Amino acid sequence: MKADHLIYLISETFQTNAVTEYRFAAMLTGGIGKGSRERIKVAGLSDWRFDVFIPEYDIAIEFEGGLFTNGAHSRGLGILRDINKYRAATVNGYKVLRYTHTHHKYSEILADIARIIQP
């Protein structure tokens, strides 16, 4: 799945400023820039990132890869890391949408986003 194309569709559909490779842990600890890696370490976090982020609505989108090829998201340690990231995001007020490689329809992703941001 091409994140750049999804960013374009999100921006056009919802008039928002979606970004790729959002450094979630860095933002939790004071932002990106000098000293961010040290702040992340001191906070006991990992350098967590989300594939796509919509800042106006605090929506994080993650594409789980390698599910059937013994990838990082499908092995014990990778699953534990992902769970910690999703838990940290949720308790900090982020809405996390997770998709697999089987979600090839951008329309489904856009519909999910619409359900969250449009009352």
MOPAC internal coordinates of N, CA, C and O (Angstrom, degrees):
PM7 1SCF
backbone

  N    0.0000 0     0.00 0     0.00 0    0    0    0
  C    1.4538 1     0.00 0     0.00 0    1    0    0
  C    1.5232 1   107.53 1     0.00 0    2    1    0
  O    1.2310 1   120.91 1   -47.05 1    3    2    1
  N    1.2782 1   115.87 1   132.95 1    3    2    1
  C    1.4623 1   121.52 1  -178.46 1    5    3    2
  C    1.5258 1   109.95 1   -90.21 1    6    5    3
  O    1.2310 1   120.61 1   -68.14 1    7    6    5
  N    1.3277 1   116.43 1   111.86 1    7    6    5
  C    1.4600 1   121.07 1  -178.74 1    9    7    6
  C    1.5242 1   111.17 1   -64.10 1   10    9    7
  O    1.2310 1   120.16 1   144.80 1   11   10    9
  N    1.3333 1   117.30 1   -35.20 1   11   10    9
  C    1.4628 1   119.89 1  -178.91 1   13   11   10
  C    1.5233 1   111.66 1   -61.35 1   14   13   11
  O    1.2310 1   120.74 1   139.41 1   15   14   13
  N    1.3357 1   116.18 1   -40.59 1   15   14   13
  C    1.4653 1   119.75 1   178.99 1   17   15   14
  C    1.5269 1   110.13 1   -67.27 1   18   17   15
  O    1.2310 1   120.44 1   139.92 1   19   18   17
  N    1.3278 1   116.76 1   -40.08 1   19   18   17
  C    1.4580 1   120.02 1   178.04 1   21   19   18
  C    1.5223 1   110.80 1   -64.44 1   22   21   19
  O    1.2310 1   120.22 1   139.10 1   23   22   21
  N    1.3259 1   117.18 1   -40.90 1   23   22   21
  C    1.4722 1   121.31 1   177.08 1   25   23   22
  C    1.5264 1   109.60 1   -57.11 1   26   25   23
  O    1.2310 1   120.74 1   134.31 1   27   26   25
  N    1.3252 1   116.19 1   -45.69 1   27   26   25
  C    1.4673 1   120.78 1   179.74 1   29   27   26
  C    1.5317 1   110.22 1   -60.29 1   30   29   27
  O    1.2310 1   120.49 1   133.00 1   31   30   29
  N    1.3339 1   116.67 1   -47.00 1   31   30   29
  C    1.4663 1   120.19 1  -178.59 1   33   31   30
  C    1.5258 1   111.70 1   -63.95 1   34   33   31
  O    1.2310 1   120.15 1   138.85 1   35   34   33
  N    1.3186 1   117.32 1   -41.15 1   35   34   33
  C    1.4667 1   120.98 1   178.09 1   37   35   34
  C    1.5233 1   110.00 1   -63.26 1   38   37   35
  O    1.2310 1   120.61 1   134.04 1   39   38   37
  N    1.3273 1   116.45 1   -45.96 1   39   38   37
  C    1.4623 1   120.89 1  -179.44 1   41   39   38
  C    1.5185 1   111.69 1   -61.64 1   42   41   39
  O    1.2310 1   120.34 1   136.21 1   43   42   41
  N    1.3247 1   116.95 1   -43.79 1   43   42   41
  C    1.4651 1   121.21 1  -179.68 1   45   43   42
  C    1.5242 1   111.87 1   -69.51 1   46   45   43
  O    1.2310 1   120.12 1   139.63 1   47   46   45
  N    1.3218 1   117.38 1   -40.37 1   47   46   45
  C    1.4624 1   121.41 1  -174.93 1   49   47   46
  C    1.5205 1   112.42 1   -75.19 1   50   49   47
  O    1.2310 1   120.53 1   137.86 1   51   50   49
  N    1.3276 1   116.59 1   -42.14 1   51   50   49
  C    1.4598 1   120.30 1  -172.12 1   53   51   50
  C    1.5237 1   113.81 1  -113.00 1   54   53   51
  O    1.2310 1   119.93 1  -177.11 1   55   54   53
  N    1.3345 1   117.74 1     2.89 1   55   54   53
  C    1.4663 1   121.82 1   179.80 1   57   55   54
  C    1.5270 1   110.48 1    50.31 1   58   57   55
  O    1.2310 1   121.42 1  -124.15 1   59   58   57
  N    1.3125 1   114.88 1    55.85 1   59   58   57
  C    1.4492 1   121.57 1  -178.37 1   61   59   58
  C    1.5227 1   109.87 1  -131.28 1   62   61   59
  O    1.2310 1   119.99 1    -7.67 1   63   62   61
  N    1.3034 1   117.63 1   172.33 1   63   62   61
  C    1.4623 1   122.61 1  -176.74 1   65   63   62
  C    1.5235 1   111.80 1  -109.30 1   66   65   63
  O    1.2310 1   120.05 1  -114.32 1   67   66   65
  N    1.3163 1   117.51 1    65.68 1   67   66   65
  C    1.4559 1   121.53 1   179.29 1   69   67   66
  C    1.5287 1   109.73 1   -66.41 1   70   69   67
  O    1.2310 1   121.21 1   -30.77 1   71   70   69
  N    1.3261 1   115.30 1   149.23 1   71   70   69
  C    1.4607 1   120.97 1  -179.57 1   73   71   70
  C    1.5254 1   110.23 1  -133.04 1   74   73   71
  O    1.2310 1   120.61 1   -21.55 1   75   74   73
  N    1.3372 1   116.44 1   158.45 1   75   74   73
  C    1.4579 1   120.88 1   175.68 1   77   75   74
  C    1.5222 1   110.06 1  -102.06 1   78   77   75
  O    1.2310 1   121.21 1   -20.23 1   79   78   77
  N    1.3175 1   115.29 1   159.77 1   79   78   77
  C    1.4683 1   122.12 1   176.83 1   81   79   78
  C    1.5261 1   111.56 1    49.46 1   82   81   79
  O    1.2310 1   121.21 1  -126.39 1   83   82   81
  N    1.3047 1   115.29 1    53.61 1   83   82   81
  C    1.4649 1   121.43 1   179.83 1   85   83   82
  C    1.5238 1   109.56 1   -72.75 1   86   85   83
  O    1.2310 1   120.22 1   -59.05 1   87   86   85
  N    1.3084 1   117.18 1   120.95 1   87   86   85
  C    1.4652 1   122.18 1  -177.98 1   89   87   86
  C    1.5280 1   109.70 1   -82.84 1   90   89   87
  O    1.2310 1   121.79 1   -98.90 1   91   90   89
  N    1.3054 1   114.18 1    81.10 1   91   90   89
  C    1.4536 1   123.85 1  -174.76 1   93   91   90
  C    1.5347 1   112.43 1   -56.56 1   94   93   91
  O    1.2310 1   119.78 1   128.97 1   95   94   93
  N    1.3180 1   118.02 1   -51.03 1   95   94   93
  C    1.4684 1   120.80 1  -177.11 1   97   95   94
  C    1.5235 1   111.37 1   -63.54 1   98   97   95
  O    1.2310 1   120.39 1   141.54 1   99   98   97
  N    1.3148 1   116.86 1   -38.46 1   99   98   97
  C    1.4659 1   119.76 1   178.55 1  101   99   98
  C    1.5253 1   110.46 1   -63.14 1  102  101   99
  O    1.2310 1   120.29 1   138.70 1  103  102  101
  N    1.3207 1   117.05 1   -41.30 1  103  102  101
  C    1.4608 1   120.22 1  -179.66 1  105  103  102
  C    1.5235 1   111.38 1   -67.44 1  106  105  103
  O    1.2310 1   120.05 1   145.96 1  107  106  105
  N    1.3421 1   117.51 1   -34.04 1  107  106  105
  C    1.4596 1   120.84 1   177.50 1  109  107  106
  C    1.5241 1   111.82 1   -65.79 1  110  109  107
  O    1.2310 1   120.45 1   153.70 1  111  110  109
  N    1.3285 1   116.74 1   -26.30 1  111  110  109
  C    1.4661 1   120.45 1  -173.84 1  113  111  110
  C    1.5253 1   113.20 1  -109.58 1  114  113  111
  O    1.2310 1   119.76 1  -157.89 1  115  114  113
  N    1.3028 1   118.06 1    22.11 1  115  114  113
  C    1.4603 1   120.10 1   173.76 1  117  115  114
  C    1.5086 1   116.29 1   116.41 1  118  117  115
  O    1.2310 1   119.49 1  -178.82 1  119  118  117
  N    1.3118 1   118.57 1     1.18 1  119  118  117
  C    1.4514 1   120.94 1   174.66 1  121  119  118
  C    1.5165 1   114.14 1   106.28 1  122  121  119
  O    1.2310 1   122.16 1    -9.46 1  123  122  121
  N    1.3079 1   113.46 1   170.54 1  123  122  121
  C    1.4555 1   121.83 1  -178.82 1  125  123  122
  C    1.5189 1   108.61 1   -82.87 1  126  125  123
  O    1.2310 1   120.60 1   -35.84 1  127  126  125
  N    1.2947 1   116.45 1   144.16 1  127  126  125
  C    1.4611 1   120.28 1   177.53 1  129  127  126
  C    1.5035 1   111.38 1   137.78 1  130  129  127
  O    1.2310 1   121.63 1    12.84 1  131  130  129
  N    1.3004 1   114.49 1  -167.16 1  131  130  129
  C    1.4585 1   120.97 1  -176.49 1  133  131  130
  C    1.5269 1   110.98 1   -55.82 1  134  133  131
  O    1.2310 1   121.36 1   -51.94 1  135  134  133
  N    1.3113 1   115.01 1   128.06 1  135  134  133
  C    1.4615 1   120.57 1   178.51 1  137  135  134
  C    1.5123 1   115.29 1    88.44 1  138  137  135
  O    1.2310 1   119.81 1   177.42 1  139  138  137
  N    1.3385 1   117.96 1    -2.58 1  139  138  137
  C    1.4658 1   119.17 1  -175.94 1  141  139  138
  C    1.5296 1   111.85 1   -64.67 1  142  141  139
  O    1.2310 1   119.85 1   139.86 1  143  142  141
  N    1.3214 1   117.89 1   -40.14 1  143  142  141
  C    1.4694 1   119.53 1  -179.89 1  145  143  142
  C    1.5312 1   111.45 1   -63.52 1  146  145  143
  O    1.2310 1   120.24 1   141.39 1  147  146  145
  N    1.3161 1   117.15 1   -38.61 1  147  146  145
  C    1.4672 1   120.62 1   178.48 1  149  147  146
  C    1.5316 1   110.42 1   -67.72 1  150  149  147
  O    1.2310 1   119.89 1   137.48 1  151  150  149
  N    1.3324 1   117.82 1   -42.52 1  151  150  149
  C    1.4690 1   120.96 1   178.39 1  153  151  150
  C    1.5225 1   110.92 1   -61.99 1  154  153  151
  O    1.2310 1   120.61 1   140.02 1  155  154  153
  N    1.3403 1   116.44 1   -39.98 1  155  154  153
  C    1.4619 1   120.80 1   178.33 1  157  155  154
  C    1.5285 1   109.86 1   -61.96 1  158  157  155
  O    1.2310 1   120.72 1   134.94 1  159  158  157
  N    1.3259 1   116.24 1   -45.06 1  159  158  157
  C    1.4584 1   121.63 1  -179.52 1  161  159  158
  C    1.5288 1   110.75 1   -63.19 1  162  161  159
  O    1.2310 1   119.96 1   133.28 1  163  162  161
  N    1.3302 1   117.67 1   -46.72 1  163  162  161
  C    1.4601 1   122.29 1  -179.71 1  165  163  162
  C    1.5341 1   110.45 1   -61.35 1  166  165  163
  O    1.2310 1   120.37 1   143.54 1  167  166  165
  N    1.3207 1   116.90 1   -36.46 1  167  166  165
  C    1.4694 1   121.00 1   179.71 1  169  167  166
  C    1.5273 1   112.28 1   -75.11 1  170  169  167
  O    1.2310 1   120.25 1   173.27 1  171  170  169
  N    1.3370 1   117.12 1    -6.73 1  171  170  169
  C    1.4607 1   120.54 1   179.73 1  173  171  170
  C    1.5150 1   113.29 1    76.62 1  174  173  171
  O    1.2310 1   120.68 1  -155.66 1  175  174  173
  N    1.3287 1   116.31 1    24.34 1  175  174  173
  C    1.4578 1   121.56 1  -179.50 1  177  175  174
  C    1.5221 1   109.99 1  -106.27 1  178  177  175
  O    1.2310 1   121.03 1   -10.41 1  179  178  177
  N    1.3106 1   115.64 1   169.59 1  179  178  177
  C    1.4626 1   121.90 1   171.14 1  181  179  178
  C    1.5193 1   107.80 1  -102.65 1  182  181  179
  O    1.2310 1   120.03 1   -12.55 1  183  182  181
  N    1.3143 1   117.55 1   167.45 1  183  182  181
  C    1.4701 1   120.82 1   179.40 1  185  183  182
  C    1.5266 1   109.29 1   -77.86 1  186  185  183
  O    1.2310 1   121.19 1  -113.49 1  187  186  185
  N    1.3341 1   115.33 1    66.51 1  187  186  185
  C    1.4560 1   121.76 1  -175.90 1  189  187  186
  C    1.5165 1   111.49 1   -68.75 1  190  189  187
  O    1.2310 1   121.50 1   -38.22 1  191  190  189
  N    1.3110 1   114.73 1   141.78 1  191  190  189
  C    1.4635 1   122.17 1   175.99 1  193  191  190
  C    1.5155 1   108.83 1  -135.66 1  194  193  191
  O    1.2310 1   120.89 1   -27.07 1  195  194  193
  N    1.3282 1   115.91 1   152.93 1  195  194  193
  C    1.4581 1   121.42 1   171.24 1  197  195  194
  C    1.5205 1   108.46 1  -112.15 1  198  197  195
  O    1.2310 1   120.94 1   -32.98 1  199  198  197
  N    1.3321 1   115.81 1   147.02 1  199  198  197
  C    1.4594 1   120.31 1  -177.60 1  201  199  198
  C    1.5192 1   111.78 1   -62.45 1  202  201  199
  O    1.2310 1   120.78 1   137.62 1  203  202  201
  N    1.3331 1   116.12 1   -42.38 1  203  202  201
  C    1.4677 1   121.74 1   179.08 1  205  203  202
  C    1.5248 1   107.18 1  -139.46 1  206  205  203
  O    1.2310 1   121.04 1   -37.33 1  207  206  205
  N    1.3329 1   115.61 1   142.67 1  207  206  205
  C    1.4605 1   120.19 1   178.42 1  209  207  206
  C    1.5152 1   109.05 1  -138.56 1  210  209  207
  O    1.2310 1   121.05 1   -42.29 1  211  210  209
  N    1.3316 1   115.60 1   137.71 1  211  210  209
  C    1.4630 1   122.02 1   177.48 1  213  211  210
  C    1.5265 1   106.58 1  -114.05 1  214  213  211
  O    1.2310 1   120.42 1   -84.20 1  215  214  213
  N    1.3364 1   116.81 1    95.80 1  215  214  213
  C    1.4691 1   120.18 1  -171.22 1  217  215  214
  C    1.5244 1   115.19 1   -62.01 1  218  217  215
  O    1.2310 1   119.96 1   145.04 1  219  218  217
  N    1.3079 1   117.69 1   -34.96 1  219  218  217
  C    1.4758 1   119.56 1  -177.88 1  221  219  218
  C    1.5201 1   112.23 1   -62.86 1  222  221  219
  O    1.2310 1   120.04 1   155.32 1  223  222  221
  N    1.3033 1   117.53 1   -24.68 1  223  222  221
  C    1.4663 1   121.77 1  -176.54 1  225  223  222
  C    1.5223 1   112.55 1  -120.69 1  226  225  223
  O    1.2310 1   119.77 1  -174.85 1  227  226  225
  N    1.3114 1   118.05 1     5.15 1  227  226  225
  C    1.4717 1   122.69 1  -177.97 1  229  227  226
  C    1.5286 1   111.79 1    50.35 1  230  229  227
  O    1.2310 1   121.20 1  -133.99 1  231  230  229
  N    1.3177 1   115.32 1    46.01 1  231  230  229
  C    1.4671 1   121.58 1   177.76 1  233  231  230
  C    1.5223 1   108.59 1  -105.73 1  234  233  231
  O    1.2310 1   121.05 1   -57.84 1  235  234  233
  N    1.3274 1   115.61 1   122.16 1  235  234  233
  C    1.4592 1   122.31 1   177.26 1  237  235  234
  C    1.5199 1   108.40 1  -107.82 1  238  237  235
  O    1.2310 1   120.71 1   -45.20 1  239  238  237
  N    1.3303 1   116.24 1   134.80 1  239  238  237
  C    1.4624 1   121.74 1  -179.73 1  241  239  238
  C    1.5241 1   108.16 1  -119.15 1  242  241  239
  O    1.2310 1   121.49 1   -49.32 1  243  242  241
  N    1.3170 1   114.75 1   130.68 1  243  242  241
  C    1.4630 1   120.85 1   179.99 1  245  243  242
  C    1.5203 1   109.47 1  -126.82 1  246  245  243
  O    1.2310 1   120.92 1   -46.89 1  247  246  245
  N    1.3262 1   115.85 1   133.11 1  247  246  245
  C    1.4620 1   121.76 1   175.35 1  249  247  246
  C    1.5153 1   108.00 1  -104.56 1  250  249  247
  O    1.2310 1   120.81 1   -64.16 1  251  250  249
  N    1.3240 1   116.06 1   115.84 1  251  250  249
  C    1.4553 1   121.82 1  -178.53 1  253  251  250
  C    1.5217 1   108.57 1   -82.57 1  254  253  251
  O    1.2310 1   120.39 1   -60.17 1  255  254  253
  N    1.2965 1   116.86 1   119.83 1  255  254  253
  C    1.4598 1   120.56 1  -178.57 1  257  255  254
  C    1.5135 1   112.30 1  -110.16 1  258  257  255
  O    1.2310 1   121.16 1   -15.11 1  259  258  257
  N    1.3153 1   115.39 1   164.89 1  259  258  257
  C    1.4558 1   121.78 1   174.11 1  261  259  258
  C    1.5081 1   115.50 1    67.54 1  262  261  259
  O    1.2310 1   120.21 1  -153.66 1  263  262  261
  N    1.3262 1   117.20 1    26.34 1  263  262  261
  C    1.4571 1   119.52 1  -175.95 1  265  263  262
  C    1.5319 1   113.11 1   -65.01 1  266  265  263
  O    1.2310 1   120.06 1   147.90 1  267  266  265
  N    1.3056 1   117.48 1   -32.10 1  267  266  265
  C    1.4576 1   120.35 1  -177.05 1  269  267  266
  C    1.5271 1   112.11 1  -112.15 1  270  269  267
  O    1.2310 1   120.76 1  -169.55 1  271  270  269
  N    1.3174 1   116.14 1    10.45 1  271  270  269
  C    1.4667 1   119.82 1  -179.13 1  273  271  270
  C    1.5208 1   111.38 1  -124.52 1  274  273  271
  O    1.2310 1   120.62 1  -157.59 1  275  274  273
  N    1.3304 1   116.42 1    22.41 1  275  274  273
  C    1.4605 1   121.75 1  -179.72 1  277  275  274
  C    1.5261 1   111.56 1    61.08 1  278  277  275
  O    1.2310 1   121.13 1  -142.27 1  279  278  277
  N    1.3308 1   115.44 1    37.73 1  279  278  277
  C    1.4627 1   120.60 1   178.22 1  281  279  278
  C    1.5187 1   111.77 1   -75.55 1  282  281  279
  O    1.2310 1   120.77 1    -3.93 1  283  282  281
  N    1.3107 1   116.13 1   176.07 1  283  282  281
  C    1.4681 1   121.99 1  -175.40 1  285  283  282
  C    1.5248 1   113.00 1   -59.39 1  286  285  283
  O    1.2310 1   120.10 1   146.68 1  287  286  285
  N    1.3366 1   117.41 1   -33.32 1  287  286  285
  C    1.4625 1   119.93 1  -177.54 1  289  287  286
  C    1.5235 1   112.66 1   -77.45 1  290  289  287
  O    1.2310 1   119.74 1   172.63 1  291  290  289
  N    1.3254 1   118.09 1    -7.37 1  291  290  289
  C    1.4656 1   119.69 1  -175.79 1  293  291  290
  C    1.5267 1   113.26 1  -116.96 1  294  293  291
  O    1.2310 1   120.12 1  -172.87 1  295  294  293
  N    1.3126 1   117.37 1     7.13 1  295  294  293
  C    1.4647 1   121.39 1   176.19 1  297  295  294
  C    1.5233 1   109.43 1  -109.19 1  298  297  295
  O    1.2310 1   121.03 1   -22.81 1  299  298  297
  N    1.3017 1   115.64 1   157.19 1  299  298  297
  C    1.4661 1   121.33 1  -173.96 1  301  299  298
  C    1.5105 1   115.60 1   -47.26 1  302  301  299
  O    1.2310 1   119.93 1   123.29 1  303  302  301
  N    1.3265 1   117.74 1   -56.71 1  303  302  301
  C    1.4635 1   120.85 1  -177.12 1  305  303  302
  C    1.5278 1   111.54 1   -63.21 1  306  305  303
  O    1.2310 1   120.32 1   140.28 1  307  306  305
  N    1.3283 1   117.00 1   -39.72 1  307  306  305
  C    1.4622 1   120.49 1   178.65 1  309  307  306
  C    1.5187 1   112.14 1   -64.66 1  310  309  307
  O    1.2310 1   120.88 1   140.00 1  311  310  309
  N    1.3288 1   115.92 1   -40.00 1  311  310  309
  C    1.4672 1   120.50 1   178.31 1  313  311  310
  C    1.5292 1   109.94 1   -64.20 1  314  313  311
  O    1.2310 1   120.51 1   135.83 1  315  314  313
  N    1.3362 1   116.63 1   -44.17 1  315  314  313
  C    1.4669 1   119.81 1   178.65 1  317  315  314
  C    1.5254 1   111.49 1   -60.84 1  318  317  315
  O    1.2310 1   119.93 1   137.78 1  319  318  317
  N    1.3229 1   117.75 1   -42.22 1  319  318  317
  C    1.4707 1   121.21 1   177.90 1  321  319  318
  C    1.5258 1   110.95 1   -62.67 1  322  321  319
  O    1.2310 1   120.79 1   135.97 1  323  322  321
  N    1.3295 1   116.10 1   -44.03 1  323  322  321
  C    1.4641 1   120.08 1   179.41 1  325  323  322
  C    1.5177 1   110.95 1   -62.21 1  326  325  323
  O    1.2310 1   120.21 1   136.50 1  327  326  325
  N    1.3273 1   117.20 1   -43.50 1  327  326  325
  C    1.4653 1   120.83 1   179.64 1  329  327  326
  C    1.5235 1   110.29 1   -59.99 1  330  329  327
  O    1.2310 1   120.09 1   136.81 1  331  330  329
  N    1.3265 1   117.44 1   -43.19 1  331  330  329
  C    1.4697 1   120.02 1   178.60 1  333  331  330
  C    1.5239 1   111.46 1   -62.49 1  334  333  331
  O    1.2310 1   120.55 1   139.35 1  335  334  333
  N    1.3345 1   116.55 1   -40.65 1  335  334  333
  C    1.4676 1   120.15 1   179.25 1  337  335  334
  C    1.5264 1   110.22 1   -64.79 1  338  337  335
  O    1.2310 1   120.00 1   132.88 1  339  338  337
  N    1.3272 1   117.61 1   -47.12 1  339  338  337
  C    1.4656 1   120.58 1  -177.90 1  341  339  338
  C    1.5259 1   111.49 1   -66.24 1  342  341  339
  O    1.2310 1   120.21 1   143.13 1  343  342  341
  N    1.3222 1   117.19 1   -36.87 1  343  342  341
  C    1.4633 1   120.91 1   177.45 1  345  343  342
  C    1.5260 1   109.92 1   -64.60 1  346  345  343
  O    1.2310 1   120.47 1   133.11 1  347  346  345
  N    1.3303 1   116.70 1   -46.89 1  347  346  345
  C    1.4663 1   120.56 1   179.49 1  349  347  346
  C    1.5228 1   110.78 1   -60.85 1  350  349  347
  O    1.2310 1   120.30 1   139.43 1  351  350  349
  N    1.3060 1   117.03 1   -40.57 1  351  350  349
  C    1.4685 1   120.26 1   178.79 1  353  351  350
  C    1.5207 1   110.88 1   -64.42 1  354  353  351
  O    1.2310 1   120.41 1   134.70 1  355  354  353
  N    1.3111 1   116.82 1   -45.30 1  355  354  353
  C    1.4622 1   120.98 1  -177.05 1  357  355  354
  C    1.5289 1   111.81 1   -64.87 1  358  357  355
  O    1.2310 1   120.02 1   134.22 1  359  358  357
  N    1.3211 1   117.57 1   -45.78 1  359  358  357
  C    1.4651 1   119.18 1  -178.84 1  361  359  358
  C    1.5246 1   112.02 1   -69.40 1  362  361  359
  O    1.2310 1   120.26 1   163.40 1  363  362  361
  N    1.3284 1   117.11 1   -16.60 1  363  362  361
  C    1.4642 1   120.96 1   175.93 1  365  363  362
  C    1.5263 1   112.26 1   -97.03 1  366  365  363
  O    1.2310 1   120.34 1  -166.54 1  367  366  365
  N    1.3243 1   116.96 1    13.46 1  367  366  365
  C    1.4571 1   121.25 1   172.00 1  369  367  366
  C    1.5150 1   116.81 1    89.93 1  370  369  367
  O    1.2310 1   119.97 1  -172.71 1  371  370  369
  N    1.3200 1   117.66 1     7.29 1  371  370  369
  C    1.4628 1   120.54 1   178.69 1  373  371  370
  C    1.5229 1   110.04 1   -85.30 1  374  373  371
  O    1.2310 1   121.34 1   -33.46 1  375  374  373
  N    1.3238 1   115.05 1   146.54 1  375  374  373
  C    1.4625 1   121.49 1   173.26 1  377  375  374
  C    1.5219 1   106.59 1   -99.49 1  378  377  375
  O    1.2310 1   120.30 1   -59.76 1  379  378  377
  N    1.3190 1   117.04 1   120.24 1  379  378  377
  C    1.4554 1   121.38 1  -174.68 1  381  379  378
  C    1.5265 1   109.57 1  -106.20 1  382  381  379
  O    1.2310 1   121.12 1   -58.71 1  383  382  381
  N    1.3332 1   115.46 1   121.29 1  383  382  381
  C    1.4658 1   121.87 1   174.04 1  385  383  382
  C    1.5206 1   107.78 1  -106.19 1  386  385  383
  O    1.2310 1   120.54 1   -53.65 1  387  386  385
  N    1.3233 1   116.57 1   126.35 1  387  386  385
  C    1.4610 1   121.04 1  -178.19 1  389  387  386
  C    1.5209 1   109.14 1  -115.59 1  390  389  387
  O    1.2310 1   121.54 1   -43.69 1  391  390  389
  N    1.3184 1   114.66 1   136.31 1  391  390  389
  C    1.4632 1   121.03 1   179.54 1  393  391  390
  C    1.5208 1   109.40 1  -133.53 1  394  393  391
  O    1.2310 1   121.12 1   -23.52 1  395  394  393
  N    1.3159 1   115.45 1   156.48 1  395  394  393
  C    1.4579 1   120.66 1   175.53 1  397  395  394
  C    1.5152 1   109.00 1  -106.43 1  398  397  395
  O    1.2310 1   120.74 1    -1.95 1  399  398  397
  N    1.3045 1   116.19 1   178.05 1  399  398  397
  C    1.4593 1   120.89 1   178.13 1  401  399  398
  C    1.5216 1   111.39 1   -64.21 1  402  401  399
  O    1.2310 1   119.82 1   166.45 1  403  402  401
  N    1.3236 1   117.96 1   -13.55 1  403  402  401
  C    1.4637 1   120.39 1  -179.71 1  405  403  402
  C    1.5276 1   112.45 1   -81.47 1  406  405  403
  O    1.2310 1   119.92 1   170.18 1  407  406  405
  N    1.3284 1   117.76 1    -9.82 1  407  406  405
  C    1.4656 1   120.94 1   178.17 1  409  407  406
  C    1.5241 1   108.95 1   -86.90 1  410  409  407
  O    1.2310 1   121.07 1   -99.04 1  411  410  409
  N    1.3017 1   115.56 1    80.96 1  411  410  409
  C    1.4619 1   120.04 1  -178.52 1  413  411  410
  C    1.5244 1   112.56 1   -92.73 1  414  413  411
  O    1.2310 1   120.60 1   171.96 1  415  414  413
  N    1.3162 1   116.46 1    -8.04 1  415  414  413
  C    1.4595 1   119.40 1  -177.78 1  417  415  414
  C    1.5254 1   109.74 1   -93.13 1  418  417  415
  O    1.2310 1   121.42 1   -71.20 1  419  418  417
  N    1.3196 1   114.89 1   108.80 1  419  418  417
  C    1.4584 1   119.05 1   177.83 1  421  419  418
  C    1.5231 1   110.77 1   -60.86 1  422  421  419
  O    1.2310 1   120.56 1   151.12 1  423  422  421
  N    1.3257 1   116.53 1   -28.88 1  423  422  421
  C    1.4615 1   119.63 1  -178.38 1  425  423  422
  C    1.5281 1   111.12 1   -61.53 1  426  425  423
  O    1.2310 1   119.63 1   145.57 1  427  426  425
  N    1.3258 1   118.32 1   -34.43 1  427  426  425
  C    1.4649 1   120.80 1   177.90 1  429  427  426
  C    1.5241 1   110.93 1   -66.91 1  430  429  427
  O    1.2310 1   120.63 1   138.56 1  431  430  429
  N    1.3152 1   116.39 1   -41.44 1  431  430  429
  C    1.4609 1   120.67 1  -179.98 1  433  431  430
  C    1.5282 1   109.64 1   -66.20 1  434  433  431
  O    1.2310 1   120.48 1   135.45 1  435  434  433
  N    1.3284 1   116.69 1   -44.55 1  435  434  433
  C    1.4663 1   120.34 1   178.82 1  437  435  434
  C    1.5239 1   110.91 1   -63.28 1  438  437  435
  O    1.2310 1   119.97 1   142.83 1  439  438  437
  N    1.3298 1   117.67 1   -37.17 1  439  438  437
  C    1.4649 1   120.92 1   178.04 1  441  439  438
  C    1.5296 1   110.62 1   -65.32 1  442  441  439
  O    1.2310 1   120.24 1   140.08 1  443  442  441
  N    1.3224 1   117.15 1   -39.92 1  443  442  441
  C    1.4642 1   120.35 1   177.38 1  445  443  442
  C    1.5259 1   110.68 1   -62.89 1  446  445  443
  O    1.2310 1   120.51 1   135.43 1  447  446  445
  N    1.3060 1   116.62 1   -44.57 1  447  446  445
  C    1.4685 1   120.59 1   178.86 1  449  447  446
  C    1.5242 1   110.24 1   -61.91 1  450  449  447
  O    1.2310 1   120.61 1   136.13 1  451  450  449
  N    1.3166 1   116.43 1   -43.87 1  451  450  449
  C    1.4705 1   120.35 1   179.77 1  453  451  450
  C    1.5213 1   111.50 1   -59.70 1  454  453  451
  O    1.2310 1   120.08 1   139.90 1  455  454  453
  N    1.3136 1   117.46 1   -40.10 1  455  454  453
  C    1.4606 1   120.85 1   179.57 1  457  455  454
  C    1.5256 1   111.76 1   -63.43 1  458  457  455
  O    1.2310 1   120.83 1   149.93 1  459  458  457
  N    1.3233 1   116.02 1   -30.07 1  459  458  457
  C    1.4583 1   119.75 1  -179.99 1  461  459  458
  C    1.5302 1   111.43 1   -79.62 1  462  461  459
  O    1.2310 1   120.07 1   137.44 1  463  462  461
  N    1.3294 1   117.48 1   -42.56 1  463  462  461
  C    1.4730 1   119.18 1  -170.82 1  465  463  462
  C    1.5197 1   114.61 1   -95.39 1  466  465  463
  O    1.2310 1   120.05 1   163.58 1  467  466  465
  N    1.3115 1   117.52 1   -16.42 1  467  466  465
  C    1.4544 1   119.81 1  -179.83 1  469  467  466
  C    1.5157 1   109.79 1  -109.53 1  470  469  467
  O    1.2310 1   120.50 1   -64.69 1  471  470  469
  N    1.3247 1   116.64 1   115.31 1  471  470  469
  C    1.4885 1   120.49 1  -176.94 1  473  471  470
  C    1.5072 1   112.70 1   -63.41 1  474  473  471
  O    1.2310 1   120.10 1   180.00 1  475  474  473

